[in-house]
Amino acid sequence: MSSVKNLSCFKAYDIRGKLGVELNEEVAYLIGRAFAEYLGAKKVVVGGDIRLTSEALKMAVAQGLMDAGCDVIDIGMTGTEEVYFSAFHLDVDGGIEVTASHNPMDYNGMKFVGRGAAPISGDSGLKEIQRIAEAGEFKACSTPGSITKLSILDDYVDHLFTYIDPDAFNDLKLIVNSGNGAAGHVVDAIEAQFKAQNISVEFIKLHHEADGNFPNGIPNPILIENQKVTSDAVREHGADMGIAWDGDFDRCFLFDGSGEFIEGYYIVGLLSEAFLKKYPGEKVIHDPRMTWNTIDIAQKAGGTAIQSKTGHAFIKDRMRAENAVYGGEMSAHHYFRDFAYCDSGMIPWLLISELVAKSQKPLAELVGGYIKKFPCSGEINYKVNDTQKAIARLTEHYEPQAIKKDTADGISLEFDEWRFNLRASNTEPLLRLNVEAKGDEALVRKSVADIEALLSEFK
């Protein structure tokens, strides 16, 4: 096989590339072959999302794996967490999901895990896989592997139901928006499971059919313009809650009974509180962008909140090191010890629906205290001409007044009544700002305006 000098589709945590330019079937073959060689793998599970190129790329990856002597289990059209589940549920050496999640139409990518769904990223094998793939000098293999198809859907849904008391769900009405991504078939299987148990849960389905043409736009519910359809449907149908997923459904986004979008930060708090009530004295992991609410909840619940750098590989590694029961990022990634420390977009809404039903309190009330106590800006993105100079300028301005500084991820500066985190995007000339305060929404708005005034010189 000829070598490829620079596979630019290798990123910090996974594979992402423009189709035909950075990623094609030849590159996918090299990646599969290198993945098997790096792990010494004898059996690997593969899945792919609904994108129009995912099946062909998945088959090219599978061919690379087989030519390295590795048997392949193809679990079909899946979300990322179905591959995660397979990697710890089946006796396999690793898993590959072909997905571009919420990237534009002309992109695709891959996410990797090892045995037991252990993360594989820049600090844990991804660079070595890249080196092997770029060199293209593979070990000779006399006996190629074989490929078999397997559905793990029933086992996966059975596992999801171990997190909840299904009887609590009676008479819930839920808006579910799959965004024409990969989530629909799992929602259908969950619905069937409730019906089989004679539990009345009404699912009102939006953009439910999997369609790689994305007729309603790329599924990325964190974007404000993509939230309206779910929000409107909650109000129109008088639903208890709304749920929307991204393309590979490893993130879910929640709307309360009045259709208001709930910031992921407060969902992290709600799940932290729920887990610490169930597992007193345990640890929860959070990212550095917004922290006060999670720390406050953990302290009151008798647990420990531990900060990790942003990013799924960092969170998973820290969770494993601390044996944490739960981890959450404000970007709507939620991680669970019983899910091999992996992130899931299905477990969070199931748990929160159960909380709403059992408490007989609407979601707005469950998170209302958090929002009032620690109002936040949500993540605001700014296009700037020089991210590092902009960060240096804000640091110079604010650091003399700060009582605490943290550089785990960008710059976090803390003051008596408010704090902010500012970090550069890994992939674009963007700055990402998060501000929170102690009980003062006006202070959040003022602080954002002051920071924006300083950033204006870098537009």
C-alpha positions as semicolon CSV with decimal commas, in nm:
position;residue;x (nm);y (nm);z (nm)
1;M;0,000;0,000;0,000
2;S;0,137;0,342;-0,085
3;S;0,202;0,580;0,202
4;V;0,007;0,899;0,263
5;K;0,229;1,168;0,408
6;N;-0,031;1,367;0,596
7;L;-0,374;1,240;0,697
8;S;-0,524;1,571;0,807
9;C;-0,853;1,404;0,908
10;F;-0,690;1,297;1,237
11;K;-0,799;1,549;1,502
12;A;-0,745;1,576;1,879
13;Y;-1,011;1,321;1,978
14;D;-1,129;1,149;1,660
15;I;-1,139;1,151;1,280
16;R;-1,314;1,436;1,096
17;G;-1,255;1,537;0,738
18;K;-1,393;1,692;0,426
19;L;-1,512;1,423;0,188
20;G;-1,292;1,370;-0,117
21;V;-1,027;1,606;0,020
22;E;-0,934;1,464;0,361
23;L;-1,146;1,150;0,386
24;N;-1,240;0,886;0,128
25;E;-1,264;0,508;0,105
26;E;-0,888;0,465;0,049
27;V;-0,814;0,665;0,365
28;A;-1,083;0,472;0,555
29;Y;-0,918;0,143;0,450
30;L;-0,580;0,266;0,581
31;I;-0,740;0,369;0,909
32;G;-0,907;0,029;0,955
33;R;-0,584;-0,155;0,879
34;A;-0,383;0,069;1,115
35;F;-0,645;0,041;1,392
36;A;-0,626;-0,340;1,385
37;E;-0,247;-0,339;1,372
38;Y;-0,212;-0,091;1,660
39;L;-0,446;-0,288;1,888
40;G;-0,336;-0,632;1,769
41;A;-0,709;-0,678;1,731
42;K;-0,873;-1,011;1,655
43;K;-1,233;-0,884;1,660
44;V;-1,373;-0,529;1,617
45;V;-1,727;-0,394;1,603
46;V;-1,820;-0,131;1,342
47;G;-2,125;0,091;1,299
48;G;-2,216;0,397;1,098
49;D;-2,457;0,687;1,118
50;I;-2,713;0,789;0,856
51;R;-2,486;1,005;0,637
52;L;-2,491;0,916;0,271
53;T;-2,122;0,816;0,272
54;S;-2,117;0,632;0,606
55;E;-2,199;0,284;0,473
56;A;-1,926;0,293;0,205
57;L;-1,667;0,432;0,448
58;K;-1,766;0,171;0,709
59;M;-1,719;-0,109;0,453
60;A;-1,377;0,031;0,359
61;V;-1,278;0,038;0,727
62;A;-1,406;-0,318;0,763
63;Q;-1,196;-0,431;0,465
64;G;-0,887;-0,276;0,624
65;L;-0,962;-0,458;0,949
66;M;-1,017;-0,790;0,771
67;D;-0,699;-0,756;0,563
68;A;-0,515;-0,724;0,894
69;G;-0,658;-1,061;1,000
70;C;-0,930;-0,913;1,219
71;D;-1,290;-1,038;1,229
72;V;-1,553;-0,765;1,200
73;I;-1,899;-0,743;1,358
74;D;-2,114;-0,496;1,165
75;I;-2,399;-0,366;1,385
76;G;-2,553;-0,162;1,103
77;M;-2,688;0,194;1,114
78;T;-2,616;0,316;1,465
79;G;-2,548;0,606;1,692
80;T;-2,204;0,631;1,849
81;E;-2,312;0,496;2,186
82;E;-2,435;0,173;2,028
83;V;-2,074;0,108;1,928
84;Y;-1,963;0,206;2,281
85;F;-2,217;-0,038;2,424
86;S;-2,105;-0,316;2,189
87;A;-1,742;-0,260;2,285
88;F;-1,811;-0,341;2,651
89;H;-2,105;-0,581;2,601
90;L;-1,942;-0,808;2,340
91;D;-1,607;-0,986;2,355
92;V;-1,429;-0,753;2,113
93;D;-1,098;-0,566;2,105
94;G;-1,247;-0,231;2,003
95;G;-1,509;-0,041;1,810
96;I;-1,531;0,215;1,529
97;E;-1,831;0,438;1,460
98;V;-1,836;0,616;1,124
99;T;-1,999;0,952;1,198
100;A;-1,963;1,324;1,141
101;S;-2,217;1,406;1,417
102;H;-2,322;1,769;1,354
103;N;-2,055;1,861;1,095
104;P;-2,164;1,995;0,751
105;M;-2,302;1,767;0,478
106;D;-1,970;1,734;0,297
107;Y;-1,790;1,591;0,603
108;N;-1,764;1,254;0,768
109;G;-1,547;1,101;1,038
110;M;-1,492;0,823;1,292
111;K;-1,484;0,769;1,667
112;F;-1,273;0,493;1,822
113;V;-1,276;0,289;2,142
114;G;-1,070;-0,005;2,260
115;R;-1,165;-0,313;2,460
116;G;-1,422;-0,235;2,728
117;A;-1,497;0,092;2,542
118;A;-1,175;0,250;2,672
119;P;-1,123;0,584;2,495
120;I;-0,876;0,612;2,208
121;S;-0,778;0,971;2,133
122;G;-0,474;1,193;2,082
123;D;-0,315;1,096;2,414
124;S;-0,417;0,731;2,403
125;G;-0,332;0,573;2,069
126;L;-0,480;0,796;1,799
127;K;-0,143;0,946;1,702
128;E;0,010;0,600;1,673
129;I;-0,279;0,483;1,452
130;Q;-0,219;0,791;1,237
131;R;0,154;0,713;1,213
132;I;0,086;0,352;1,105
133;A;-0,179;0,460;0,852
134;E;0,046;0,730;0,702
135;A;0,341;0,494;0,671
136;G;0,123;0,236;0,494
137;E;0,374;-0,040;0,569
138;F;0,149;-0,307;0,716
139;K;0,243;-0,647;0,850
140;A;0,177;-0,935;0,615
141;C;-0,140;-1,129;0,694
142;S;-0,190;-1,482;0,559
143;T;-0,547;-1,534;0,685
144;P;-0,789;-1,243;0,639
145;G;-1,073;-1,190;0,881
146;S;-1,442;-1,232;0,812
147;I;-1,745;-1,006;0,859
148;T;-2,077;-1,087;1,026
149;K;-2,386;-0,874;1,080
150;L;-2,539;-0,851;1,428
151;S;-2,816;-0,645;1,583
152;I;-2,742;-0,540;1,941
153;L;-3,050;-0,314;1,963
154;D;-3,252;-0,534;2,201
155;D;-2,959;-0,584;2,440
156;Y;-2,877;-0,213;2,427
157;V;-3,233;-0,106;2,506
158;D;-3,251;-0,363;2,787
159;H;-2,938;-0,201;2,929
160;L;-3,092;0,148;2,905
161;F;-3,389;0,028;3,110
162;T;-3,159;-0,076;3,397
163;Y;-3,112;0,295;3,479
164;I;-3,481;0,365;3,545
165;D;-3,801;0,247;3,709
166;P;-4,025;0,212;3,402
167;D;-4,347;0,218;3,610
168;A;-4,273;0,581;3,701
169;F;-4,323;0,686;3,338
170;N;-4,700;0,629;3,315
171;D;-4,889;0,916;3,148
172;L;-4,582;1,112;3,036
173;K;-4,604;1,302;2,709
174;L;-4,270;1,363;2,537
175;I;-4,171;1,550;2,221
176;V;-3,880;1,365;2,059
177;N;-3,683;1,524;1,774
178;S;-3,430;1,293;1,606
179;G;-3,333;1,560;1,351
180;N;-3,347;1,293;1,076
181;G;-3,034;1,148;1,237
182;A;-2,968;0,805;1,388
183;A;-3,180;0,832;1,707
184;G;-3,518;0,731;1,565
185;H;-3,476;0,354;1,566
186;V;-3,374;0,359;1,933
187;V;-3,670;0,580;2,029
188;D;-3,897;0,330;1,851
189;A;-3,739;0,039;2,041
190;I;-3,778;0,222;2,375
191;E;-4,141;0,298;2,290
192;A;-4,200;-0,070;2,210
193;Q;-4,044;-0,171;2,542
194;F;-4,279;0,060;2,733
195;K;-4,578;-0,079;2,540
196;A;-4,469;-0,436;2,614
197;Q;-4,475;-0,347;2,984
198;N;-4,819;-0,180;2,950
199;I;-4,674;0,158;3,045
200;S;-4,839;0,459;2,885
201;V;-4,577;0,701;2,748
202;E;-4,676;0,917;2,453
203;F;-4,396;0,994;2,207
204;I;-4,471;1,276;1,963
205;K;-4,205;1,237;1,695
206;L;-4,048;1,520;1,494
207;H;-3,806;1,475;1,199
208;H;-3,809;1,110;1,297
209;E;-3,712;0,930;0,977
210;A;-3,339;0,871;0,932
211;D;-3,239;1,065;0,620
212;G;-2,880;1,143;0,525
213;N;-3,000;1,429;0,306
214;F;-3,102;1,610;0,630
215;P;-3,413;1,775;0,479
216;N;-3,459;1,981;0,797
217;G;-3,093;2,085;0,828
218;I;-2,795;1,928;1,007
219;P;-2,914;1,806;1,349
220;N;-2,737;2,031;1,599
221;P;-2,988;2,139;1,866
222;I;-2,739;2,355;2,054
223;L;-2,787;2,616;1,779
224;I;-3,067;2,857;1,872
225;E;-3,216;2,850;1,522
226;N;-3,260;2,471;1,550
227;Q;-3,445;2,482;1,883
228;K;-3,769;2,646;1,771
229;V;-3,931;2,340;1,615
230;T;-3,896;2,135;1,937
231;S;-3,993;2,428;2,157
232;D;-4,306;2,503;1,952
233;A;-4,412;2,137;1,954
234;V;-4,385;2,116;2,335
235;R;-4,623;2,410;2,369
236;E;-4,857;2,295;2,094
237;H;-4,903;1,947;2,242
238;G;-4,884;2,041;2,611
239;A;-4,596;1,797;2,656
240;D;-4,413;1,735;2,982
241;M;-4,076;1,773;2,814
242;G;-3,897;1,802;2,479
243;I;-3,588;1,608;2,374
244;A;-3,369;1,671;2,069
245;W;-3,055;1,488;1,958
246;D;-2,758;1,557;1,736
247;G;-2,684;1,333;1,437
248;D;-2,517;1,041;1,618
249;F;-2,727;1,105;1,934
250;D;-2,440;1,107;2,182
251;R;-2,580;1,442;2,301
252;C;-2,939;1,515;2,400
253;F;-3,091;1,858;2,461
254;L;-3,389;1,917;2,686
255;F;-3,683;2,158;2,686
256;D;-3,916;2,214;2,981
257;G;-4,296;2,196;2,970
258;S;-4,325;2,555;2,848
259;G;-4,084;2,488;2,561
260;E;-3,788;2,668;2,720
261;F;-3,446;2,529;2,627
262;I;-3,256;2,419;2,940
263;E;-2,885;2,495;2,940
264;G;-2,677;2,176;2,960
265;Y;-2,502;2,319;3,267
266;Y;-2,818;2,283;3,477
267;I;-2,881;1,930;3,350
268;V;-2,530;1,840;3,475
269;G;-2,637;1,976;3,814
270;L;-2,964;1,785;3,814
271;L;-2,799;1,454;3,724
272;S;-2,515;1,513;3,973
273;E;-2,770;1,564;4,249
274;A;-2,967;1,254;4,146
275;F;-2,660;1,030;4,140
276;L;-2,521;1,163;4,468
277;K;-2,855;1,098;4,638
278;K;-2,843;0,741;4,512
279;Y;-2,468;0,696;4,576
280;P;-2,378;0,912;4,880
281;G;-2,016;1,025;4,910
282;E;-1,927;0,944;4,549
283;K;-1,753;1,167;4,293
284;V;-1,886;1,353;3,990
285;I;-1,675;1,506;3,712
286;H;-1,743;1,840;3,541
287;D;-1,573;2,062;3,285
288;P;-1,415;2,404;3,364
289;R;-1,650;2,623;3,162
290;M;-1,917;2,665;3,430
291;T;-1,865;2,513;3,772
292;W;-2,027;2,684;4,070
293;N;-2,365;2,512;4,052
294;T;-2,215;2,162;4,024
295;I;-1,970;2,225;4,309
296;D;-2,249;2,364;4,528
297;I;-2,475;2,064;4,460
298;A;-2,197;1,811;4,529
299;Q;-2,102;1,977;4,857
300;K;-2,464;1,982;4,978
301;A;-2,515;1,620;4,873
302;G;-2,202;1,506;5,056
303;G;-2,017;1,415;4,737
304;T;-1,713;1,554;4,560
305;A;-1,710;1,753;4,235
306;I;-1,385;1,714;4,041
307;Q;-1,288;1,931;3,747
308;S;-1,152;1,781;3,425
309;K;-1,035;1,942;3,105
310;T;-1,309;1,973;2,842
311;G;-1,335;1,687;2,592
312;H;-1,473;1,335;2,600
313;A;-1,136;1,160;2,625
314;F;-1,024;1,376;2,920
315;I;-1,356;1,331;3,103
316;K;-1,356;0,953;3,050
317;D;-0,995;0,915;3,164
318;R;-1,059;1,123;3,476
319;M;-1,378;0,932;3,555
320;R;-1,191;0,603;3,531
321;A;-0,908;0,736;3,750
322;E;-1,153;0,861;4,016
323;N;-1,413;0,584;3,972
324;A;-1,668;0,866;3,942
325;V;-2,033;0,766;3,918
326;Y;-2,123;1,042;3,671
327;G;-1,959;1,309;3,456
328;G;-2,113;1,596;3,265
329;E;-2,016;1,873;3,026
330;M;-2,231;2,180;2,969
331;S;-2,219;2,095;2,596
332;A;-2,470;1,813;2,670
333;H;-2,226;1,524;2,694
334;H;-2,317;1,304;2,991
335;Y;-2,102;1,011;3,106
336;F;-2,197;0,716;3,327
337;R;-1,985;0,469;3,521
338;D;-2,227;0,185;3,444
339;F;-2,199;0,270;3,073
340;A;-1,822;0,199;3,081
341;Y;-1,766;0,570;3,162
342;C;-1,890;0,657;2,812
343;D;-2,125;0,934;2,706
344;S;-2,485;0,860;2,619
345;G;-2,761;1,070;2,469
346;M;-3,034;0,826;2,575
347;I;-2,963;0,771;2,946
348;P;-2,995;1,143;3,046
349;W;-3,347;1,201;2,915
350;L;-3,465;0,870;3,059
351;L;-3,329;0,964;3,402
352;I;-3,473;1,316;3,391
353;S;-3,812;1,197;3,266
354;E;-3,814;0,963;3,565
355;L;-3,726;1,253;3,799
356;V;-4,009;1,463;3,655
357;A;-4,258;1,176;3,692
358;K;-4,153;1,063;4,040
359;S;-4,124;1,412;4,189
360;Q;-4,449;1,528;4,027
361;K;-4,259;1,850;3,955
362;P;-4,209;1,997;3,608
363;L;-3,853;2,020;3,472
364;A;-3,867;2,401;3,502
365;E;-3,917;2,367;3,878
366;L;-3,645;2,102;3,915
367;V;-3,382;2,332;3,761
368;G;-3,537;2,667;3,859
369;G;-3,347;2,694;4,186
370;Y;-3,015;2,635;4,011
371;I;-3,087;2,897;3,745
372;K;-3,184;3,155;4,006
373;K;-2,885;3,083;4,229
374;F;-2,624;3,068;3,949
375;P;-2,751;3,245;3,636
376;C;-2,528;3,201;3,333
377;S;-2,472;3,336;2,983
378;G;-2,463;3,005;2,801
379;E;-2,171;2,962;2,561
380;I;-2,120;3,265;2,335
381;N;-1,892;3,241;2,030
382;Y;-1,690;3,532;1,889
383;K;-1,500;3,545;1,561
384;V;-1,167;3,715;1,624
385;N;-0,852;3,773;1,420
386;D;-0,615;3,637;1,688
387;T;-0,752;3,412;1,963
388;Q;-0,434;3,405;2,173
389;K;-0,386;3,783;2,170
390;A;-0,751;3,831;2,263
391;I;-0,720;3,590;2,557
392;A;-0,399;3,767;2,667
393;R;-0,575;4,104;2,653
394;L;-0,864;3,988;2,872
395;T;-0,630;3,816;3,113
396;E;-0,423;4,134;3,148
397;H;-0,739;4,337;3,215
398;Y;-0,915;4,104;3,461
399;E;-0,645;3,902;3,639
400;P;-0,543;4,179;3,887
401;Q;-0,899;4,177;4,026
402;A;-0,939;3,798;4,033
403;I;-0,937;3,588;4,350
404;K;-0,874;3,266;4,159
405;K;-0,719;3,175;3,823
406;D;-0,733;2,844;3,641
407;T;-0,573;2,753;3,307
408;A;-0,692;2,392;3,275
409;D;-0,887;2,489;2,965
410;G;-0,832;2,836;2,825
411;I;-0,849;3,090;3,107
412;S;-1,094;3,086;3,398
413;L;-1,097;3,387;3,631
414;E;-1,308;3,400;3,945
415;F;-1,424;3,704;4,141
416;D;-1,641;3,742;4,452
417;E;-1,973;3,751;4,268
418;W;-1,900;3,621;3,916
419;R;-1,659;3,417;3,706
420;F;-1,582;3,353;3,341
421;N;-1,409;3,099;3,120
422;L;-1,266;3,200;2,783
423;R;-1,110;2,946;2,550
424;A;-1,012;2,916;2,186
425;S;-1,182;2,670;1,954
426;N;-0,958;2,383;1,841
427;T;-1,088;2,402;1,485
428;E;-1,197;2,760;1,404
429;P;-1,080;3,121;1,471
430;L;-1,339;3,143;1,748
431;L;-1,338;3,235;2,114
432;R;-1,591;3,065;2,338
433;L;-1,709;3,260;2,643
434;N;-1,906;3,139;2,946
435;V;-2,005;3,369;3,233
436;E;-2,189;3,287;3,555
437;A;-2,276;3,486;3,867
438;K;-2,412;3,438;4,217
439;G;-2,781;3,515;4,200
440;D;-2,747;3,823;3,979
441;E;-2,863;3,792;3,619
442;A;-2,795;4,160;3,554
443;L;-2,431;4,107;3,654
444;V;-2,405;3,827;3,394
445;R;-2,533;4,063;3,124
446;K;-2,303;4,347;3,235
447;S;-1,998;4,120;3,249
448;V;-2,068;3,984;2,899
449;A;-2,106;4,339;2,765
450;D;-1,777;4,449;2,928
451;I;-1,591;4,149;2,785
452;E;-1,742;4,208;2,440
453;A;-1,622;4,569;2,450
454;L;-1,264;4,447;2,509
455;L;-1,295;4,184;2,236
456;S;-1,421;4,434;1,980
457;E;-1,063;4,542;1,899
458;F;-0,994;4,186;1,775
459;K;-1,288;4,157;1,531
